[in-house]
Amino acid sequence: MSMNMRKCLYCERTSDEAPIIVFQYLDSEYGICPQHLPILIHKPAQLSEKLPGAETFGPSEGHNH
Ligand SMILES: [Zn+2]
């Protein structure tokens, strides 16, 4: 069993250091902390190295700043 879901996939903080929100993707579970949850929502492409295919999440609406 992987421990990936117990830490933020972006900053790798664990649930000892920050609340970790667990989500499921491609039959696997991942965790992300509240600080980086907005990246998952708004800029998933930044996570594409850690989440294969993340750049295809949802409509981007061309809303890039
Ligand atoms: Zn984080």
PDB file of the backbone (N, CA, C, O) and the ligand in Angstrom, with CONECT records:
HET     ZN  A 101       1
ATOM      1  N   MET A   1       0.832  -1.197   0.000  1.00  0.00           N
ATOM      2  CA  MET A   1       0.000   0.000   0.000  1.00  0.00           C
ATOM      3  C   MET A   1       0.868   1.250   0.000  1.00  0.00           C
ATOM      4  O   MET A   1       1.860   1.342   0.723  1.00  0.00           O
ATOM      5  N   SER A   2       0.478   2.183  -0.809  1.00  0.00           N
ATOM      6  CA  SER A   2       1.203   3.451  -0.874  1.00  0.00           C
ATOM      7  C   SER A   2       0.729   4.384   0.229  1.00  0.00           C
ATOM      8  O   SER A   2      -0.415   4.315   0.679  1.00  0.00           O
ATOM      9  N   MET A   3       1.635   5.257   0.655  1.00  0.00           N
ATOM     10  CA  MET A   3       1.272   6.268   1.632  1.00  0.00           C
ATOM     11  C   MET A   3       1.005   7.605   0.954  1.00  0.00           C
ATOM     12  O   MET A   3       0.875   8.626   1.629  1.00  0.00           O
ATOM     13  N   ASN A   4       0.923   7.608  -0.373  1.00  0.00           N
ATOM     14  CA  ASN A   4       0.785   8.869  -1.090  1.00  0.00           C
ATOM     15  C   ASN A   4      -0.394   9.697  -0.612  1.00  0.00           C
ATOM     16  O   ASN A   4      -0.322  10.926  -0.585  1.00  0.00           O
ATOM     17  N   MET A   5      -1.486   9.030  -0.231  1.00  0.00           N
ATOM     18  CA  MET A   5      -2.684   9.783   0.104  1.00  0.00           C
ATOM     19  C   MET A   5      -2.572  10.459   1.462  1.00  0.00           C
ATOM     20  O   MET A   5      -3.454  11.219   1.861  1.00  0.00           O
ATOM     21  N   ARG A   6      -1.493  10.179   2.164  1.00  0.00           N
ATOM     22  CA  ARG A   6      -1.340  10.754   3.502  1.00  0.00           C
ATOM     23  C   ARG A   6      -0.516  12.023   3.508  1.00  0.00           C
ATOM     24  O   ARG A   6      -0.225  12.581   4.567  1.00  0.00           O
ATOM     25  N   LYS A   7      -0.143  12.477   2.329  1.00  0.00           N
ATOM     26  CA  LYS A   7       0.617  13.721   2.289  1.00  0.00           C
ATOM     27  C   LYS A   7       0.202  14.527   1.076  1.00  0.00           C
ATOM     28  O   LYS A   7      -0.374  14.000   0.124  1.00  0.00           O
ATOM     29  N   CYS A   8       0.504  15.814   1.128  1.00  0.00           N
ATOM     30  CA  CYS A   8       0.161  16.687   0.017  1.00  0.00           C
ATOM     31  C   CYS A   8       1.021  16.326  -1.181  1.00  0.00           C
ATOM     32  O   CYS A   8       2.245  16.252  -1.072  1.00  0.00           O
ATOM     33  N   LEU A   9       0.381  16.099  -2.333  1.00  0.00           N
ATOM     34  CA  LEU A   9       1.161  15.698  -3.490  1.00  0.00           C
ATOM     35  C   LEU A   9       1.998  16.859  -4.011  1.00  0.00           C
ATOM     36  O   LEU A   9       2.918  16.654  -4.802  1.00  0.00           O
ATOM     37  N   TYR A  10       1.687  18.074  -3.574  1.00  0.00           N
ATOM     38  CA  TYR A  10       2.433  19.234  -4.068  1.00  0.00           C
ATOM     39  C   TYR A  10       3.627  19.544  -3.166  1.00  0.00           C
ATOM     40  O   TYR A  10       4.761  19.628  -3.638  1.00  0.00           O
ATOM     41  N   CYS A  11       3.371  19.712  -1.879  1.00  0.00           N
ATOM     42  CA  CYS A  11       4.456  20.120  -0.974  1.00  0.00           C
ATOM     43  C   CYS A  11       4.931  18.964  -0.102  1.00  0.00           C
ATOM     44  O   CYS A  11       5.928  19.086   0.610  1.00  0.00           O
ATOM     45  N   GLU A  12       4.215  17.842  -0.159  1.00  0.00           N
ATOM     46  CA  GLU A  12       4.602  16.636   0.561  1.00  0.00           C
ATOM     47  C   GLU A  12       4.563  16.790   2.070  1.00  0.00           C
ATOM     48  O   GLU A  12       5.186  16.019   2.800  1.00  0.00           O
ATOM     49  N   ARG A  13       3.821  17.801   2.537  1.00  0.00           N
ATOM     50  CA  ARG A  13       3.567  17.838   3.974  1.00  0.00           C
ATOM     51  C   ARG A  13       2.645  16.679   4.328  1.00  0.00           C
ATOM     52  O   ARG A  13       1.798  16.271   3.533  1.00  0.00           O
ATOM     53  N   THR A  14       2.824  16.167   5.515  1.00  0.00           N
ATOM     54  CA  THR A  14       1.993  15.049   5.948  1.00  0.00           C
ATOM     55  C   THR A  14       0.854  15.545   6.833  1.00  0.00           C
ATOM     56  O   THR A  14       0.790  16.722   7.189  1.00  0.00           O
ATOM     57  N   SER A  15      -0.017  14.653   7.172  1.00  0.00           N
ATOM     58  CA  SER A  15      -1.140  15.027   8.019  1.00  0.00           C
ATOM     59  C   SER A  15      -0.690  15.359   9.441  1.00  0.00           C
ATOM     60  O   SER A  15      -1.500  15.794  10.260  1.00  0.00           O
ATOM     61  N   ASP A  16       0.585  15.160   9.740  1.00  0.00           N
ATOM     62  CA  ASP A  16       1.122  15.646  11.012  1.00  0.00           C
ATOM     63  C   ASP A  16       1.372  17.143  10.969  1.00  0.00           C
ATOM     64  O   ASP A  16       1.445  17.805  12.005  1.00  0.00           O
ATOM     65  N   GLU A  17       1.503  17.667   9.754  1.00  0.00           N
ATOM     66  CA  GLU A  17       1.902  19.070   9.612  1.00  0.00           C
ATOM     67  C   GLU A  17       0.776  19.964   9.115  1.00  0.00           C
ATOM     68  O   GLU A  17       0.796  21.173   9.351  1.00  0.00           O
ATOM     69  N   ALA A  18      -0.195  19.392   8.438  1.00  0.00           N
ATOM     70  CA  ALA A  18      -1.294  20.169   7.881  1.00  0.00           C
ATOM     71  C   ALA A  18      -2.465  19.225   7.649  1.00  0.00           C
ATOM     72  O   ALA A  18      -2.278  18.016   7.511  1.00  0.00           O
ATOM     73  N   PRO A  19      -3.680  19.781   7.608  1.00  0.00           N
ATOM     74  CA  PRO A  19      -4.812  18.930   7.231  1.00  0.00           C
ATOM     75  C   PRO A  19      -4.611  18.434   5.807  1.00  0.00           C
ATOM     76  O   PRO A  19      -4.214  19.197   4.927  1.00  0.00           O
ATOM     77  N   ILE A  20      -4.880  17.182   5.590  1.00  0.00           N
ATOM     78  CA  ILE A  20      -4.714  16.628   4.248  1.00  0.00           C
ATOM     79  C   ILE A  20      -6.074  16.186   3.725  1.00  0.00           C
ATOM     80  O   ILE A  20      -6.769  15.380   4.344  1.00  0.00           O
ATOM     81  N   ILE A  21      -6.430  16.730   2.581  1.00  0.00           N
ATOM     82  CA  ILE A  21      -7.691  16.363   1.934  1.00  0.00           C
ATOM     83  C   ILE A  21      -7.391  15.226   0.967  1.00  0.00           C
ATOM     84  O   ILE A  21      -6.542  15.356   0.085  1.00  0.00           O
ATOM     85  N   VAL A  22      -8.089  14.118   1.139  1.00  0.00           N
ATOM     86  CA  VAL A  22      -7.851  12.958   0.291  1.00  0.00           C
ATOM     87  C   VAL A  22      -8.878  12.940  -0.830  1.00  0.00           C
ATOM     88  O   VAL A  22     -10.067  13.155  -0.597  1.00  0.00           O
ATOM     89  N   PHE A  23      -8.419  12.685  -2.038  1.00  0.00           N
ATOM     90  CA  PHE A  23      -9.337  12.554  -3.168  1.00  0.00           C
ATOM     91  C   PHE A  23      -8.927  11.355  -3.999  1.00  0.00           C
ATOM     92  O   PHE A  23      -7.815  10.842  -3.872  1.00  0.00           O
ATOM     93  N   GLN A  24      -9.831  10.920  -4.842  1.00  0.00           N
ATOM     94  CA  GLN A  24      -9.569   9.751  -5.668  1.00  0.00           C
ATOM     95  C   GLN A  24      -9.415  10.170  -7.111  1.00  0.00           C
ATOM     96  O   GLN A  24     -10.131  11.038  -7.610  1.00  0.00           O
ATOM     97  N   TYR A  25      -8.482   9.547  -7.758  1.00  0.00           N
ATOM     98  CA  TYR A  25      -8.236   9.838  -9.170  1.00  0.00           C
ATOM     99  C   TYR A  25      -7.636   8.603  -9.806  1.00  0.00           C
ATOM    100  O   TYR A  25      -6.675   8.033  -9.290  1.00  0.00           O
ATOM    101  N   LEU A  26      -8.198   8.194 -10.917  1.00  0.00           N
ATOM    102  CA  LEU A  26      -7.701   7.028 -11.639  1.00  0.00           C
ATOM    103  C   LEU A  26      -7.529   5.818 -10.723  1.00  0.00           C
ATOM    104  O   LEU A  26      -6.514   5.123 -10.764  1.00  0.00           O
ATOM    105  N   ASP A  27      -8.552   5.587  -9.894  1.00  0.00           N
ATOM    106  CA  ASP A  27      -8.539   4.413  -9.032  1.00  0.00           C
ATOM    107  C   ASP A  27      -7.476   4.466  -7.953  1.00  0.00           C
ATOM    108  O   ASP A  27      -7.209   3.460  -7.296  1.00  0.00           O
ATOM    109  N   SER A  28      -6.873   5.615  -7.764  1.00  0.00           N
ATOM    110  CA  SER A  28      -5.897   5.769  -6.699  1.00  0.00           C
ATOM    111  C   SER A  28      -6.340   6.912  -5.798  1.00  0.00           C
ATOM    112  O   SER A  28      -7.172   7.739  -6.171  1.00  0.00           O
ATOM    113  N   GLU A  29      -5.761   6.938  -4.602  1.00  0.00           N
ATOM    114  CA  GLU A  29      -6.061   8.022  -3.690  1.00  0.00           C
ATOM    115  C   GLU A  29      -4.847   8.919  -3.558  1.00  0.00           C
ATOM    116  O   GLU A  29      -3.707   8.458  -3.500  1.00  0.00           O
ATOM    117  N   TYR A  30      -5.124  10.208  -3.514  1.00  0.00           N
ATOM    118  CA  TYR A  30      -4.064  11.192  -3.340  1.00  0.00           C
ATOM    119  C   TYR A  30      -4.496  12.149  -2.242  1.00  0.00           C
ATOM    120  O   TYR A  30      -5.677  12.239  -1.907  1.00  0.00           O
ATOM    121  N   GLY A  31      -3.527  12.858  -1.690  1.00  0.00           N
ATOM    122  CA  GLY A  31      -3.845  13.876  -0.702  1.00  0.00           C
ATOM    123  C   GLY A  31      -3.314  15.218  -1.144  1.00  0.00           C
ATOM    124  O   GLY A  31      -2.347  15.318  -1.900  1.00  0.00           O
ATOM    125  N   ILE A  32      -3.972  16.243  -0.651  1.00  0.00           N
ATOM    126  CA  ILE A  32      -3.475  17.597  -0.915  1.00  0.00           C
ATOM    127  C   ILE A  32      -3.862  18.463   0.271  1.00  0.00           C
ATOM    128  O   ILE A  32      -4.918  18.267   0.872  1.00  0.00           O
ATOM    129  N   CYS A  33      -3.011  19.417   0.605  1.00  0.00           N
ATOM    130  CA  CYS A  33      -3.304  20.260   1.756  1.00  0.00           C
ATOM    131  C   CYS A  33      -4.143  21.459   1.308  1.00  0.00           C
ATOM    132  O   CYS A  33      -4.189  21.768   0.117  1.00  0.00           O
ATOM    133  N   PRO A  34      -4.799  22.132   2.241  1.00  0.00           N
ATOM    134  CA  PRO A  34      -5.670  23.258   1.859  1.00  0.00           C
ATOM    135  C   PRO A  34      -4.916  24.349   1.118  1.00  0.00           C
ATOM    136  O   PRO A  34      -5.487  25.035   0.270  1.00  0.00           O
ATOM    137  N   GLN A  35      -3.651  24.513   1.428  1.00  0.00           N
ATOM    138  CA  GLN A  35      -2.866  25.556   0.771  1.00  0.00           C
ATOM    139  C   GLN A  35      -2.727  25.288  -0.721  1.00  0.00           C
ATOM    140  O   GLN A  35      -2.636  26.224  -1.515  1.00  0.00           O
ATOM    141  N   HIS A  36      -2.710  24.037  -1.099  1.00  0.00           N
ATOM    142  CA  HIS A  36      -2.485  23.712  -2.493  1.00  0.00           C
ATOM    143  C   HIS A  36      -3.733  23.187  -3.195  1.00  0.00           C
ATOM    144  O   HIS A  36      -3.698  22.896  -4.390  1.00  0.00           O
ATOM    145  N   LEU A  37      -4.821  23.068  -2.466  1.00  0.00           N
ATOM    146  CA  LEU A  37      -6.073  22.661  -3.104  1.00  0.00           C
ATOM    147  C   LEU A  37      -6.464  23.610  -4.244  1.00  0.00           C
ATOM    148  O   LEU A  37      -6.934  23.144  -5.282  1.00  0.00           O
ATOM    149  N   PRO A  38      -6.281  24.931  -4.079  1.00  0.00           N
ATOM    150  CA  PRO A  38      -6.630  25.824  -5.207  1.00  0.00           C
ATOM    151  C   PRO A  38      -5.852  25.517  -6.477  1.00  0.00           C
ATOM    152  O   PRO A  38      -6.349  25.748  -7.579  1.00  0.00           O
ATOM    153  N   ILE A  39      -4.650  25.005  -6.335  1.00  0.00           N
ATOM    154  CA  ILE A  39      -3.892  24.649  -7.538  1.00  0.00           C
ATOM    155  C   ILE A  39      -4.578  23.505  -8.257  1.00  0.00           C
ATOM    156  O   ILE A  39      -4.691  23.497  -9.482  1.00  0.00           O
ATOM    157  N   LEU A  40      -5.034  22.542  -7.475  1.00  0.00           N
ATOM    158  CA  LEU A  40      -5.747  21.413  -8.084  1.00  0.00           C
ATOM    159  C   LEU A  40      -7.001  21.900  -8.806  1.00  0.00           C
ATOM    160  O   LEU A  40      -7.361  21.380  -9.862  1.00  0.00           O
ATOM    161  N   ILE A  41      -7.660  22.901  -8.228  1.00  0.00           N
ATOM    162  CA  ILE A  41      -8.920  23.387  -8.799  1.00  0.00           C
ATOM    163  C   ILE A  41      -8.675  24.286 -10.000  1.00  0.00           C
ATOM    164  O   ILE A  41      -9.322  24.146 -11.038  1.00  0.00           O
ATOM    165  N   HIS A  42      -7.733  25.212  -9.849  1.00  0.00           N
ATOM    166  CA  HIS A  42      -7.604  26.264 -10.852  1.00  0.00           C
ATOM    167  C   HIS A  42      -6.459  26.051 -11.836  1.00  0.00           C
ATOM    168  O   HIS A  42      -6.529  26.485 -12.986  1.00  0.00           O
ATOM    169  N   LYS A  43      -5.414  25.387 -11.381  1.00  0.00           N
ATOM    170  CA  LYS A  43      -4.250  25.227 -12.249  1.00  0.00           C
ATOM    171  C   LYS A  43      -3.736  23.793 -12.217  1.00  0.00           C
ATOM    172  O   LYS A  43      -2.562  23.556 -11.934  1.00  0.00           O
ATOM    173  N   PRO A  44      -4.611  22.844 -12.506  1.00  0.00           N
ATOM    174  CA  PRO A  44      -4.213  21.440 -12.396  1.00  0.00           C
ATOM    175  C   PRO A  44      -3.023  21.089 -13.272  1.00  0.00           C
ATOM    176  O   PRO A  44      -2.308  20.128 -12.989  1.00  0.00           O
ATOM    177  N   ALA A  45      -2.802  21.856 -14.332  1.00  0.00           N
ATOM    178  CA  ALA A  45      -1.659  21.546 -15.193  1.00  0.00           C
ATOM    179  C   ALA A  45      -0.362  21.602 -14.410  1.00  0.00           C
ATOM    180  O   ALA A  45       0.604  20.921 -14.754  1.00  0.00           O
ATOM    181  N   GLN A  46      -0.332  22.416 -13.352  1.00  0.00           N
ATOM    182  CA  GLN A  46       0.877  22.495 -12.533  1.00  0.00           C
ATOM    183  C   GLN A  46       1.134  21.195 -11.782  1.00  0.00           C
ATOM    184  O   GLN A  46       2.234  20.966 -11.278  1.00  0.00           O
ATOM    185  N   LEU A  47       0.118  20.351 -11.713  1.00  0.00           N
ATOM    186  CA  LEU A  47       0.264  19.087 -11.004  1.00  0.00           C
ATOM    187  C   LEU A  47       0.463  17.921 -11.962  1.00  0.00           C
ATOM    188  O   LEU A  47       0.505  16.765 -11.540  1.00  0.00           O
ATOM    189  N   SER A  48       0.585  18.221 -13.244  1.00  0.00           N
ATOM    190  CA  SER A  48       0.585  17.129 -14.225  1.00  0.00           C
ATOM    191  C   SER A  48       1.785  16.205 -14.053  1.00  0.00           C
ATOM    192  O   SER A  48       1.740  15.048 -14.470  1.00  0.00           O
ATOM    193  N   GLU A  49       2.867  16.710 -13.439  1.00  0.00           N
ATOM    194  CA  GLU A  49       4.000  15.820 -13.188  1.00  0.00           C
ATOM    195  C   GLU A  49       3.646  14.774 -12.143  1.00  0.00           C
ATOM    196  O   GLU A  49       4.145  13.649 -12.172  1.00  0.00           O
ATOM    197  N   LYS A  50       2.763  15.171 -11.208  1.00  0.00           N
ATOM    198  CA  LYS A  50       2.443  14.276 -10.103  1.00  0.00           C
ATOM    199  C   LYS A  50       1.143  13.541 -10.350  1.00  0.00           C
ATOM    200  O   LYS A  50       0.934  12.443  -9.835  1.00  0.00           O
ATOM    201  N   LEU A  51       0.257  14.154 -11.149  1.00  0.00           N
ATOM    202  CA  LEU A  51      -1.008  13.530 -11.493  1.00  0.00           C
ATOM    203  C   LEU A  51      -1.079  13.406 -13.003  1.00  0.00           C
ATOM    204  O   LEU A  51      -1.422  14.376 -13.678  1.00  0.00           O
ATOM    205  N   PRO A  52      -0.770  12.263 -13.543  1.00  0.00           N
ATOM    206  CA  PRO A  52      -0.779  12.108 -14.998  1.00  0.00           C
ATOM    207  C   PRO A  52      -2.132  12.494 -15.584  1.00  0.00           C
ATOM    208  O   PRO A  52      -3.170  12.002 -15.139  1.00  0.00           O
ATOM    209  N   GLY A  53      -2.120  13.373 -16.579  1.00  0.00           N
ATOM    210  CA  GLY A  53      -3.355  13.790 -17.216  1.00  0.00           C
ATOM    211  C   GLY A  53      -4.037  14.959 -16.539  1.00  0.00           C
ATOM    212  O   GLY A  53      -5.112  15.382 -16.964  1.00  0.00           O
ATOM    213  N   ALA A  54      -3.423  15.488 -15.484  1.00  0.00           N
ATOM    214  CA  ALA A  54      -4.077  16.560 -14.725  1.00  0.00           C
ATOM    215  C   ALA A  54      -4.361  17.775 -15.595  1.00  0.00           C
ATOM    216  O   ALA A  54      -5.296  18.529 -15.328  1.00  0.00           O
ATOM    217  N   GLU A  55      -3.554  17.965 -16.635  1.00  0.00           N
ATOM    218  CA  GLU A  55      -3.761  19.147 -17.470  1.00  0.00           C
ATOM    219  C   GLU A  55      -5.079  19.087 -18.235  1.00  0.00           C
ATOM    220  O   GLU A  55      -5.496  20.075 -18.839  1.00  0.00           O
ATOM    221  N   THR A  56      -5.730  17.930 -18.208  1.00  0.00           N
ATOM    222  CA  THR A  56      -7.001  17.806 -18.917  1.00  0.00           C
ATOM    223  C   THR A  56      -8.197  17.962 -17.977  1.00  0.00           C
ATOM    224  O   THR A  56      -9.342  17.833 -18.411  1.00  0.00           O
ATOM    225  N   PHE A  57      -7.945  18.235 -16.704  1.00  0.00           N
ATOM    226  CA  PHE A  57      -9.047  18.367 -15.749  1.00  0.00           C
ATOM    227  C   PHE A  57      -9.964  19.503 -16.137  1.00  0.00           C
ATOM    228  O   PHE A  57      -9.528  20.633 -16.358  1.00  0.00           O
ATOM    229  N   GLY A  58     -11.243  19.183 -16.217  1.00  0.00           N
ATOM    230  CA  GLY A  58     -12.257  20.218 -16.317  1.00  0.00           C
ATOM    231  C   GLY A  58     -11.971  21.298 -17.332  1.00  0.00           C
ATOM    232  O   GLY A  58     -10.900  21.325 -17.939  1.00  0.00           O
ATOM    233  N   PRO A  59     -12.927  22.186 -17.516  1.00  0.00           N
ATOM    234  CA  PRO A  59     -12.726  23.303 -18.432  1.00  0.00           C
ATOM    235  C   PRO A  59     -11.843  24.352 -17.800  1.00  0.00           C
ATOM    236  O   PRO A  59     -12.066  24.749 -16.656  1.00  0.00           O
ATOM    237  N   SER A  60     -10.866  24.794 -18.517  1.00  0.00           N
ATOM    238  CA  SER A  60      -9.989  25.833 -17.966  1.00  0.00           C
ATOM    239  C   SER A  60     -10.603  27.203 -18.187  1.00  0.00           C
ATOM    240  O   SER A  60     -10.236  28.160 -17.505  1.00  0.00           O
ATOM    241  N   GLU A  61     -11.519  27.312 -19.116  1.00  0.00           N
ATOM    242  CA  GLU A  61     -12.201  28.553 -19.427  1.00  0.00           C
ATOM    243  C   GLU A  61     -11.224  29.641 -19.842  1.00  0.00           C
ATOM    244  O   GLU A  61     -11.547  30.828 -19.801  1.00  0.00           O
ATOM    245  N   GLY A  62     -10.050  29.238 -20.235  1.00  0.00           N
ATOM    246  CA  GLY A  62      -9.055  30.212 -20.670  1.00  0.00           C
ATOM    247  C   GLY A  62      -8.779  31.275 -19.640  1.00  0.00           C
ATOM    248  O   GLY A  62      -8.508  32.429 -19.974  1.00  0.00           O
ATOM    249  N   HIS A  63      -8.847  30.883 -18.393  1.00  0.00           N
ATOM    250  CA  HIS A  63      -8.747  31.843 -17.298  1.00  0.00           C
ATOM    251  C   HIS A  63      -7.365  31.799 -16.680  1.00  0.00           C
ATOM    252  O   HIS A  63      -7.233  31.547 -15.482  1.00  0.00           O
ATOM    253  N   ASN A  64      -6.359  32.032 -17.456  1.00  0.00           N
ATOM    254  CA  ASN A  64      -4.995  31.950 -16.951  1.00  0.00           C
ATOM    255  C   ASN A  64      -4.443  33.326 -16.639  1.00  0.00           C
ATOM    256  O   ASN A  64      -4.439  34.218 -17.486  1.00  0.00           O
ATOM    257  N   HIS A  65      -3.982  33.483 -15.420  1.00  0.00           N
ATOM    258  CA  HIS A  65      -3.375  34.759 -15.038  1.00  0.00           C
ATOM    259  C   HIS A  65      -1.877  34.606 -14.990  1.00  0.00           C
ATOM    260  O   HIS A  65      -1.168  35.566 -14.688  1.00  0.00           O
TER     261      HIS A  65
HETATM  262 ZN    ZN A 101       0.619  21.323  -0.007  1.00  0.00          ZN2+
END
